[in-house]
Amino acid sequence: MIRAVAAVLRDDTGRVLLVKRGNEPDRGAWSLPGGRIEADELPIDAVVREMREETGLTVDVDGLLGQVERPHPDGGRYVIDDFAVSNPRGALMAADDATDAQWFAADALRSLRVTPELLEHLSQWGYLPEVSADA
């Protein structure tokens, strides 16, 4: 089991911040900013660090939305704690293992190549109420 975190951030217009993955799994797909929790690091600290590393933004953590499990390419499983974050500060820029970072409106998400089950989880947590699980 590999512990990881991801951040769900919306702007004032309801757009969601996504990053384009530069590494496997799912290289080239759009996903939530996030990554592995370092040894002796709290998940809340990890999500703040990962947001800063991948997007250049510092954020406040509002709370845990849920947990997602994904297969690891070499076997095993990622267990990802997804956190709601807010109050972004800084200049948005893709960095670390993200090749791009952009804001997307809910209707634009349907046309993107996103990581598996991303739209369903965002919809389930109330971040994309107009996107159905069949989208």
N, C-alpha and C positions, 0 to 999 in steps of 0.2 A: 504494500500500500504506500503510495506516494501522496503526501499531504500537500495541498495547494490552495490558493485563494483566487478569487476574481472579484472585480468591482463593477457595480451597476451604477452608472451616473447619467442623469438626465439634465438637460439645460432647462431654462425657463419656458421654452416653447415645446418641451416634451421630447425633443430629440435625444437619442441614446448615443453615448460615445463608444465606438468600437475601434479595435486595432486590427491591422492585417498581420496575421502570423507569419513570422520569418522562418520558423523552425517547425519540424514535425512534433507532434501529430498535426495534421491539417494545415501544412504550410500553404500560404496564399489565401486561406479562408479568413473571413472577418470573425472576430470573437471579442469577448470582454477582456479588458486589460487584466493581467494577473500572472501568477506563476507559483513556483514551489515555495513552501515555507522553509526557511533556513533552520538549522539546528538551534534549539533553545529560543526560537522566535515565537511570539504570540501571533495567532492568525490576524488580529487587528493591526498589529505592527507590520505584518507581511503585506497586507493589502495596501496600506499607505505607502510602503516602500515600492511595491510593484507599480502602483499608479505613477509615482514620481519617476521611476526608471523607464517605464514604457511610454508615458505621455507627457512628461515634464510638469504635470500638475500635482499640487499638494491638495489633499482632500480631508474632510472630516468623515468618520465612519458613523453611520446612523444605526446599523444593526444587521444581523444575519438574516438573509432572505431564505436560504435553504442550502442544501448540499446536493452536489451532482457527482456521479461516478462515471468515469470514462476509461476505456482501455488504454494502457501504456503500450507504445509500439514494440517494446522488448518483453512484453508480458507484464503481469501485475495490473494494478489499477491506480488511476488518479482518484483521490477523494478531494473534491474541490468545494470549499466553503465560499458561497457567493454572498457578498455584502453590499448593502445599499450604502452609497457614499454621496456626499453633497459638498457645497461650498468650494468649488474648484478655484485654486489660486495658481497663477503662473501662466506661461505661454504654452499652448498646445503644440507638441512636436513629437513625432514618432522617434523612439530611441530603443536601445537595448535590443531585444529580439522582435520588436514590432517594426515592420517596414512602412507602415502608414498609420495614421490616427485621424479619424473623421467623425463628425456628428451625423447621424442619420435619423430622418423622420420614420415613423412606423411603417408607412406605406412603401418607402424605399427599401426596407429590409427584405421584402419578398423577392426582389430582383438580385439580391446579393448572394454570393456563395458564403454561407456562414457555417460555423462548426455545428456538428450534429446536436439537435434538440435545443439549440439556443433560443429560437423563436418561441417554442413551446414553454420553456422555463420562464422567459420574460413575460409571456402572456399569463402563465399560472400565477406569477407573483404580482400581477397588476401593473406591470410596466408597459405592456402593449395590449391593452384590453381589446383593441380592434383587430388584432392578429389571432386567428384561430389556430388550433393545433394542426389543422389540415392545410395551412398556408404553405 
